[in-house]
Amino acid sequence: MKAIVLAGGFATRLRPISYVIPKLLFPVAGKPMIYWTLDLLKRFQVGEVILCVNYLADALRKVVGDEYRGMRIRYSLEESPLGTAGPIKLASKITRLPPTFVAMNGDVVTNIELDEMFEKHKASGAVVTDALCEVQDSSRFGAVEVDSALRIIRFVEKPNVKDPGRLINAGIYLIERSLLKMIPSGRKVSLEREIFPDLAKRGKLAGFCTSGYWFDIGTISDYRRVNFDLMRTIIGKVVVRQGRSLIADDSKLAPPCIIGRNSEMGRGSMLGPNVVSGKNVQLGRNVQVANSILFDDVKIGDGSRVIGAIVGSNSLIGKRVRIVTGAIVSPGVHVHDNVRIGRGAVIHPYREVAEHVRPWAQLM
């Protein structure tokens, strides 16, 4: 089996962090987002994965490489954005796709049962089977209408009816190779707008309702929610230590909490609850971090507090700093001693912050 992962977006809604770090390398509950996808595909016995890339492609390739857990990783570079169908056509030019293959968005985290989906796809005779997920409010995503046999009738992108239904497109597909003939080459093509309506009219577009967890990571608020929801789903009321770390005897780890390998916590410090902390993170003495995400290689000085914030990789937070709810400190930032970063403030990459930043301000 082969799989195509659509990873060519610019992640504009995850800026300013995504100016520096590709979306698929954002840490999610203890590992970069791309590895949630690759682990899912490995369980489905996928042997080759084609990553359709564009923005920050070199950074992604440097981390992921050309092999993961026995799967070959190949890269299909889009010189310009090709939508959701165009990358599939382009990827087919660098590898011969099997009669049935997987295609999926790179910004979803799920434990969907691909084996069961495959069986139902083959039994349906469909050209494409689209994974569907039930949500409380489909207006943000667009609703999917199905018949009694779970054949997709149509997509309603911005539902304006009172109750459009709760099923949405989960961004995971099983596709017959014959679909490639329907995708024009050399231009941007949308699966949802240009390809699927015709398949739906012909009764060749099936749906599969996933019953597991499914998270979409499109915005910063989504990103926060996914980390904390997934921690509660996966690890519950425990603390996960990844590899060896140096934790002072009187420091505290409050669940749920993940602390990456090669990290340090000074005396009197507290990490958690609801904290995802990456590798090589150093906390000084009497530091408090709660309801926050720390990327890799973050250093936080004595007496500082980070509550409800995101701190990007390779950032240096001085002593007695206060960073509060909704604040974003991008990668490579240096926050000097005694600085306060207000609620919802956003610091862009590689800035020196020597003065207080008022709530909701941006330091660019």
C-alpha distance (Angstrom), angle and dihedral (degrees) to the residues before:
residue distance angle dihedral
M1 . . .
K2 3.79 . .
A3 3.79 129.2 .
I4 3.79 136.0 -158.8
V5 3.80 118.5 -150.8
L6 3.80 116.7 -162.0
A7 3.79 104.9 -138.4
G8 3.79 104.8 146.4
G9 3.80 101.1 104.6
F10 3.79 125.0 117.9
A11 3.83 94.1 -130.0
T12 3.79 90.6 -137.8
R13 3.81 92.8 167.2
L14 3.81 90.4 57.4
R15 3.78 93.7 57.6
P16 2.95 139.8 157.8
I17 3.83 90.6 32.2
S18 3.80 91.4 47.0
Y19 3.80 90.4 59.0
V20 3.80 85.1 77.8
I21 3.81 107.4 19.8
P22 3.82 123.9 47.7
K23 3.78 112.9 -121.9
L24 3.80 93.6 -115.1
L25 3.81 90.3 60.4
F26 3.80 94.4 54.6
P27 3.82 106.6 118.4
V28 3.79 114.0 -111.0
A29 3.81 117.3 -171.2
G30 3.76 93.7 -32.6
K31 3.81 105.6 -31.6
P32 3.81 138.4 56.2
M33 3.78 114.4 -83.5
I34 3.82 93.8 -114.5
Y35 3.81 91.5 63.0
W36 3.81 92.1 58.8
T37 3.80 86.4 58.8
L38 3.80 95.5 43.5
D39 3.81 92.2 48.3
L40 3.81 89.7 51.6
L41 3.81 91.0 51.3
K42 3.80 92.0 46.5
R43 3.81 89.8 57.0
F44 3.80 87.1 54.2
Q45 3.82 88.8 54.6
V46 3.79 94.7 -113.2
G47 3.78 109.9 170.0
E48 3.80 101.0 -171.7
V49 3.80 131.1 32.8
I50 3.79 124.5 -167.4
L51 3.79 113.3 -157.2
C52 3.80 110.8 -154.7
V53 3.80 101.8 -148.1
N54 3.78 141.5 174.6
Y55 3.81 120.4 144.5
L56 3.85 114.7 57.7
A57 3.81 89.5 -6.1
D58 3.80 93.7 153.7
A59 3.81 92.1 54.8
L60 3.80 90.6 52.3
R61 3.79 93.7 46.9
K62 3.80 91.8 48.5
V63 3.80 90.5 59.7
V64 3.81 101.9 35.1
G65 3.79 98.9 37.0
D66 3.80 125.2 -176.3
E67 3.81 100.3 -57.1
Y68 3.78 137.6 40.2
R69 3.80 125.3 179.0
G70 3.79 91.2 -24.9
M71 3.82 94.6 -46.7
R72 3.77 118.8 121.3
I73 3.81 112.1 -126.0
R74 3.79 118.2 -152.6
Y75 3.79 130.1 178.3
S76 3.79 128.6 -136.7
L77 3.80 109.3 -166.5
E78 3.81 119.3 -150.0
E79 3.79 110.2 -152.2
S80 3.81 87.1 -161.6
P81 3.82 130.3 10.2
L82 3.82 111.9 -76.1
G83 3.81 101.5 -174.0
T84 3.81 120.1 -127.8
A85 3.81 100.6 -52.0
G86 3.81 100.5 36.9
P87 3.82 93.9 65.5
I88 3.81 90.4 53.4
K89 3.81 90.4 54.7
L90 3.81 91.2 46.7
A91 3.81 92.5 48.7
S92 3.79 90.4 53.3
K93 3.80 88.3 64.6
I94 3.81 94.0 62.6
T95 3.81 97.9 44.4
R96 3.78 136.3 21.9
L97 3.76 105.6 -112.0
P98 3.82 118.6 -141.9
P99 3.82 121.8 -116.4
T100 3.82 88.7 -91.0
F101 3.79 123.9 25.8
V102 3.81 140.7 167.1
A103 3.79 124.6 -111.7
M104 3.78 122.5 -179.6
N105 3.76 143.6 162.9
G106 3.76 113.7 -99.6
D107 3.80 95.0 -137.9
V108 3.80 99.9 67.1
V109 3.78 127.5 91.9
T110 3.79 114.6 -158.0
N111 3.79 145.7 142.9
I112 3.81 94.1 -144.1
E113 3.81 115.0 164.8
L114 3.79 99.7 -114.5
D115 3.81 92.5 177.1
E116 3.79 91.6 59.5
M117 3.80 90.7 43.0
F118 3.82 89.7 52.7
E119 3.81 92.8 52.0
K120 3.80 92.4 50.5
H121 3.78 91.4 45.0
K122 3.79 92.2 55.4
A123 3.81 92.2 45.5
S124 3.81 92.1 50.5
G125 3.80 97.6 56.8
A126 3.81 88.9 -136.9
V127 3.79 124.3 151.7
V128 3.81 89.6 -140.9
T129 3.78 132.1 18.1
D130 3.79 112.8 -160.3
A131 3.80 119.7 -156.6
L132 3.79 111.3 -127.2
C133 3.77 128.9 -158.5
E134 3.80 129.5 -163.7
V135 3.80 115.8 -129.9
Q136 3.78 134.2 173.9
D137 3.81 94.6 -119.1
S138 3.80 118.2 27.6
S139 3.82 94.9 176.8
R140 3.77 92.2 91.9
F141 3.80 94.3 53.0
G142 3.80 104.5 27.0
A143 3.77 123.4 -106.6
V144 3.81 128.8 -100.7
E145 3.80 119.9 -141.8
V146 3.82 117.0 -151.0
D147 3.78 135.9 179.3
S148 3.80 127.0 -127.1
A149 3.82 91.0 -82.1
L150 3.83 91.8 51.7
R151 3.79 92.4 -108.2
I152 3.78 108.4 150.4
I153 3.78 112.4 -115.3
R154 3.78 100.5 -179.0
F155 3.79 147.3 -31.7
V156 3.79 120.3 -115.1
E157 3.81 104.5 -157.9
K158 3.81 99.0 -170.7
P159 3.77 106.8 15.1
N160 3.79 112.5 -146.6
V161 3.77 96.3 174.5
K162 3.78 120.1 99.5
D163 3.80 95.8 -111.9
P164 3.83 112.3 17.1
G165 3.79 92.5 167.0
R166 3.76 131.6 -102.4
L167 3.79 102.3 -102.2
I168 3.80 116.1 108.2
N169 3.78 136.2 179.2
A170 3.82 105.8 -93.1
G171 3.81 93.9 -161.1
I172 3.82 96.5 -117.2
Y173 3.80 120.9 115.1
L174 3.78 141.5 -179.6
I175 3.78 106.5 -151.8
E176 3.77 135.8 -169.4
R177 3.79 113.8 -134.3
S178 3.82 90.0 -122.2
L179 3.81 87.7 75.1
L180 3.81 89.4 74.8
K181 3.81 89.8 74.5
M182 3.80 89.1 62.3
I183 3.81 94.9 55.5
P184 3.84 116.4 84.8
S185 3.81 115.6 -135.9
G186 3.77 128.0 -122.8
R187 3.80 100.8 23.3
K188 3.77 143.1 74.2
V189 3.80 110.8 -80.5
S190 3.81 129.2 -180.0
L191 3.78 120.1 -145.1
E192 3.78 92.0 -158.8
R193 3.81 98.5 46.8
E194 3.80 104.8 30.4
I195 3.80 108.8 23.9
F196 3.79 109.2 28.3
P197 3.85 98.7 53.6
D198 3.81 90.5 60.9
L199 3.80 92.1 46.5
A200 3.80 90.4 48.8
K201 3.83 91.5 53.2
R202 3.82 89.3 52.2
G203 3.81 93.2 47.8
K204 3.80 90.7 -116.6
L205 3.81 98.9 118.5
A206 3.80 113.4 86.6
G207 3.78 129.8 -173.4
F208 3.79 129.5 -139.9
C209 3.81 119.3 -165.2
T210 3.78 112.9 -141.9
S211 3.79 115.4 -145.7
G212 3.80 97.6 -170.4
Y213 3.77 128.9 78.9
W214 3.79 120.4 -61.3
F215 3.78 126.5 -177.6
D216 3.78 128.5 -177.7
I217 3.80 117.3 -153.6
G218 3.77 107.6 -158.0
T219 3.80 105.2 128.4
I220 3.77 138.8 28.8
S221 3.80 90.5 -103.8
D222 3.83 89.2 51.7
Y223 3.77 89.0 49.9
R224 3.79 93.0 53.8
R225 3.79 92.5 45.5
V226 3.81 94.2 48.5
N227 3.78 93.1 52.6
F228 3.77 94.9 50.7
D229 3.81 96.3 38.6
L230 3.79 91.4 48.2
M231 3.79 92.0 48.5
R232 3.78 90.1 54.1
T233 3.81 90.9 45.1
I234 3.79 96.8 46.5
I235 3.80 108.4 28.0
G236 3.81 104.2 17.3
K237 3.79 117.3 -173.7
V238 3.79 97.7 -6.5
V239 3.78 140.3 97.0
V240 3.79 118.6 -119.3
R241 3.79 118.1 -154.4
Q242 3.79 114.1 -167.5
G243 3.80 109.4 -153.1
R244 3.77 124.8 -38.3
S245 3.78 122.4 -22.9
L246 3.80 134.3 168.4
I247 3.81 108.0 -120.0
A248 3.80 119.8 177.7
D249 3.81 114.6 -123.7
D250 3.79 95.0 -117.3
S251 3.80 96.7 43.0
K252 3.81 119.2 103.1
L253 3.79 135.8 -136.9
A254 3.81 111.6 -161.5
P255 3.83 118.1 -161.5
P256 2.91 138.3 -83.5
C257 3.75 90.0 45.0
I258 3.80 138.7 132.2
I259 3.78 121.1 -158.7
G260 3.79 119.2 -171.5
R261 3.78 127.4 -132.0
N262 3.80 123.4 -79.2
S263 3.79 92.7 22.3
E264 3.81 128.1 144.6
M265 3.80 132.9 -149.2
G266 3.78 121.2 -169.1
R267 3.80 126.9 -143.1
G268 3.79 117.6 -64.3
S269 3.82 94.4 12.7
M270 3.80 125.8 136.9
L271 3.80 128.4 -155.5
G272 3.79 116.8 -170.1
P273 2.89 172.2 -34.9
N274 3.80 102.0 -165.9
V275 3.78 98.6 3.9
V276 3.78 129.9 145.1
S277 3.78 108.0 -166.9
G278 3.80 121.8 -177.1
K279 3.78 131.6 -142.4
N280 3.81 124.1 -66.2
V281 3.79 92.8 20.9
Q282 3.81 114.9 157.1
L283 3.79 121.9 -159.7
G284 3.78 119.0 -173.1
R285 3.80 126.0 -147.5
N286 3.81 121.9 -50.4
V287 3.80 93.4 5.7
Q288 3.80 119.2 155.1
V289 3.81 123.0 -158.8
A290 3.82 121.4 174.4
N291 3.81 137.3 159.7
S292 3.80 89.1 5.4
I293 3.79 144.8 117.4
L294 3.79 120.1 -132.4
F295 3.80 116.7 -168.9
D296 3.82 121.8 -148.7
D297 3.81 123.7 -60.9
V298 3.80 97.2 17.6
K299 3.81 118.6 155.9
I300 3.80 121.3 -161.0
G301 3.79 121.0 -171.7
D302 3.82 130.5 -133.8
G303 3.78 117.9 -64.0
S304 3.82 96.8 9.3
R305 3.81 125.6 139.4
V306 3.81 127.4 -151.9
I307 3.80 111.2 -175.6
G308 3.81 122.9 173.1
A309 3.80 95.5 -13.7
I310 3.80 143.3 117.8
V311 3.80 120.3 -126.4
G312 3.82 116.9 -167.4
S313 3.78 127.3 -137.6
N314 3.80 123.1 -72.4
S315 3.79 92.2 15.9
L316 3.78 121.6 147.7
I317 3.80 116.6 -148.7
G318 3.78 114.0 -168.3
K319 3.80 130.6 -141.6
R320 3.83 123.4 -61.6
V321 3.82 92.0 6.5
R322 3.82 120.2 156.7
I323 3.80 119.0 -150.9
V324 3.79 113.6 175.8
T325 3.80 143.7 -168.2
G326 3.78 117.5 -37.7
A327 3.80 96.2 4.6
I328 3.80 119.5 140.4
V329 3.78 121.4 -155.4
S330 3.80 107.8 -170.7
P331 3.83 126.0 -144.3
G332 3.78 119.2 -68.6
V333 3.82 96.6 19.1
H334 3.81 122.5 146.3
V335 3.81 113.9 -153.4
H336 3.81 111.0 -167.8
D337 3.81 126.1 -136.1
N338 3.82 119.7 -69.9
V339 3.82 94.8 11.5
R340 3.81 120.7 143.9
I341 3.81 119.5 -149.4
G342 3.78 109.4 -161.3
R343 3.77 133.8 -135.6
G344 3.82 112.4 -62.8
A345 3.81 94.0 -1.0
V346 3.81 116.4 153.2
I347 3.81 123.4 -149.5
H348 3.80 115.1 -165.8
P349 3.83 121.9 -138.6
Y350 3.79 124.5 -67.0
R351 3.81 97.6 8.2
E352 3.79 129.0 148.3
V353 3.79 109.0 -135.4
A354 3.80 111.9 -163.8
E355 3.82 99.7 152.8
H356 3.79 135.3 51.3
V357 3.82 115.7 -80.8
R358 3.78 113.1 -142.1
P359 3.82 121.6 -131.5
W360 3.83 116.4 -75.0
A361 3.82 92.1 7.3
Q362 3.81 124.3 134.7
L363 3.78 123.1 -141.1
M364 3.78 105.9 -158.5
